[in-house]
Amino acid sequence: MQRIAFYDILTRYRDYDTNPACETVEVIQNKFRQPFTKYYFIMKDEEIIGAVRIVEIDKSTRRISPLFILPQFQNYGYAQLAMKCIEEAYKNISCFTLDTIKQEKKLCYLYEKTRI
């Protein structure tokens, strides 16, 4: 699912060293097992349409890496809703960090319009 969600960006920017589409299943499984990491599925009805990983950096800081929605569900506000859910679930966290591609205007807009 992660590979599918990031494939378009990978083909556009050819960022093979950093794009989540290039992560192996083993790397993803290892991240899943980290005690300072939480994964959440993004659901529509009973279907998984994406996921988000939240990494604890310290008591007041979390990192979002990655957040993704399958292509056929993009542009319907699901990522924005996921960001709002993160804000609500982590009210006591004062700092969130994440990386995105500056040239991807809609991604920048998504992250800029939330408190994260």
Sequence and secondary structure as in RCSB ss.txt:
>XXXX:A:sequence
MQRIAFYDILTRYRDYDTNPACETVEVIQNKFRQPFTKYYFIMKDEEIIGAVRIVEIDKSTRRISPLFILPQFQN
YGYAQLAMKCIEEAYKNISCFTLDTIKQEKKLCYLYEKTRI
>XXXX:A:secstr
 HHHHHHHHHHHH  TTT GGG  HHHHHHHHH TTEEEEEEEETTEEEEEEEEEEEETTEEEEEEEEE GGGTT
SSHHHHHHHHHHHHTTT  EEE    TT HHHHHHHHTS  
